[in-house]
Amino acid sequence: MDTLPPKIKKKYILYSDNLFRIYWEIIVMILLIFVCIMIPLRIAIKALDTPGLGYLLNFMDFIFLVDLVLQFFMSVTDKETQKEVD
């Protein structure tokens, strides 16, 4: 009989059904939209270039850096088999 054992989820992998991963991706998506709007405005209108906005953008850069590291711990879906791969 060729039955495979059920796949054991690893603790350090963020699978697609993980609630933290879902919220994290929503937050990063919102931040990306904000950056796509604010950076051109900040370049075009010098009055928007305030220290507070600079601190906010630096904090967002840090969030994107954390996202870069988290990407190494997220599972992906194989296009051919439609299965989640660690």
C-alpha positions in Angstrom: 0.0 0.0 0.0 1.5 3.4 -1.1 -0.1 5.7 1.4 1.9 8.7 2.6 1.8 9.6 6.2 0.0 12.9 7.0 2.3 15.9 6.7 3.5 17.2 10.0 3.5 21.0 10.2 6.8 22.5 11.4 6.6 25.1 14.2 8.9 27.6 12.5 7.1 27.6 9.2 4.3 30.1 8.6 1.7 28.2 6.6 -0.9 30.0 4.5 -3.7 29.2 7.0 -1.7 30.8 9.9 -3.6 33.7 11.4 -0.5 35.7 12.0 0.6 35.3 8.4 -2.8 36.5 7.1 -2.7 39.6 9.3 0.9 40.3 8.5 0.3 40.2 4.7 -2.7 42.5 5.1 -0.6 45.0 7.1 2.3 44.9 4.6 -0.2 45.3 1.7 -1.6 48.4 3.4 1.9 49.8 4.0 2.8 49.2 0.4 -0.2 51.1 -0.9 0.6 54.0 1.5 4.2 54.1 0.3 3.2 54.1 -3.3 1.0 57.1 -2.7 3.2 59.0 -0.2 6.7 58.8 -1.9 5.6 60.6 -5.1 3.7 63.2 -3.1 6.7 63.7 -0.8 9.0 64.2 -3.8 6.6 66.6 -5.6 5.5 68.6 -2.6 8.4 69.6 -0.3 5.9 70.8 2.4 5.1 67.1 3.1 8.7 66.4 3.9 8.4 66.7 7.7 10.5 64.9 10.4 7.4 63.0 11.6 6.7 61.6 8.2 10.4 60.7 7.9 10.3 58.7 11.1 7.1 57.0 9.9 8.7 56.0 6.6 11.8 54.8 8.5 9.6 52.6 10.7 7.9 51.3 7.6 11.3 50.4 6.1 12.0 48.4 9.3 8.7 46.6 8.8 9.6 45.7 5.3 13.0 44.5 6.5 11.2 42.2 9.0 9.0 41.0 6.1 12.0 40.2 4.1 13.3 37.9 6.9 9.9 36.4 7.5 9.7 35.4 3.8 12.3 32.7 4.5 9.9 31.1 7.0 6.8 31.1 4.8 5.5 28.2 2.9 4.7 28.4 -0.8 2.1 26.6 -3.0 3.5 24.5 -5.8 1.8 25.5 -9.0 1.7 22.0 -10.5 0.5 20.0 -7.6 -1.4 22.8 -5.7 0.2 21.5 -2.5 1.9 23.7 0.2 5.6 23.2 0.3 7.8 24.1 3.3 
